[in-house]
């Protein structure tokens, strides 16, 4: 074992880690930016929080790093923060206990229990449930929704089965998420996961509203606010639908119109980021001097959030390959699109991507104009 620091906590972790299910206790240092972002998003919400208690459940706690950081670093202006960390692995529970002792905190409870049992035993108890599994959150989503308070509760999920959500394993996606995936744009993987969660929540007359979402490295991450009542659930369901990609354009069809061959889905079609929450999160990571990676990701998402009604992006290298043109610098294309009256920004998940309210023909025209004006 070795002792490291992450955020404001000390952590005892295994020296030899393979970052696989073979590890007796799972700790992934690469996910530090993920945890920085998570704390920033939740703290952004807590800035205007009116409840005395904010109870967080981390039912797949591993070494305890995520839950302990929530307990140490979250500030509830109206009262206290309490964190419950669970895990079925006795080795993980032992290490989480040791890490709790090292950090000397009294607002953490550690429970040796299966995640679904822990969540099911706490019906409508938690203000926040954070699902951070090795793989898909799918087996835990139903229990997590039922354990959350039904109004202004927070459900956050990580999915590392991105190959499934992204369409590499189509049959697995249909089986696990009851949806047909589309490859080519990573944002659609986020929207597929959100769409599945909304359908799971609707049977309990709960609506879910995304406030922050990102696709980074090997994982998808999203934060969803619970909204109580059948009307709220209906409103969430109205934002679901199907997508077909044709000549790089995304053709959208609402779910209520029915499925049509050639389309994928079910996807969430609304905004996946709340611009105010993203702005608050950015302030938190900057004020607390969190990792540069977390700052960069949130800055890029903030730029994207100005185009909240635009689904996905255009991959400039792919378009240039199709039209046999050289790929101009991304910032040059963004500037040209803006000069022509369009909104445009980079995307956090694709270095060659541009999100814009312009059509593909507008992007192509800008590419050709740039190359024509920059001939040598």
Secondary structure, 3 states (H helix, E strand, C coil): CEEEEECCEEEEECCCCCCCCCCCCCCCHHHHHHHHHHHHHHHHHHCCCCCCEEEEEECCCCCCHHHHHHHHHCCCCCCEEEEEEEECCHHHHHHHHHHHHHHCCCCEEEEECCHHHHHHCCCCCECEEEEECCCCCHHHHHHHHHHECCCCCEEEEEECCHHHHCCCCHHHHHHHHCCECCCCCCHHHHHHHHHHHHHHHHCCCEEEEEEEEEEECCEEEEEEEEEECHHHHHHHHHCEEEEEEECCEEEEEEHHHCCCCCCEEEEECCCCCCHHHHHHHHHHHHHCCCCHHHHHHHHHHHHHHHHCCCCCCEEHHHHHHHHCCCCCCHHHHHHHHHHCCCCEEECCCCCCEEEECCCHHHHHHHHHHHHHHCCC
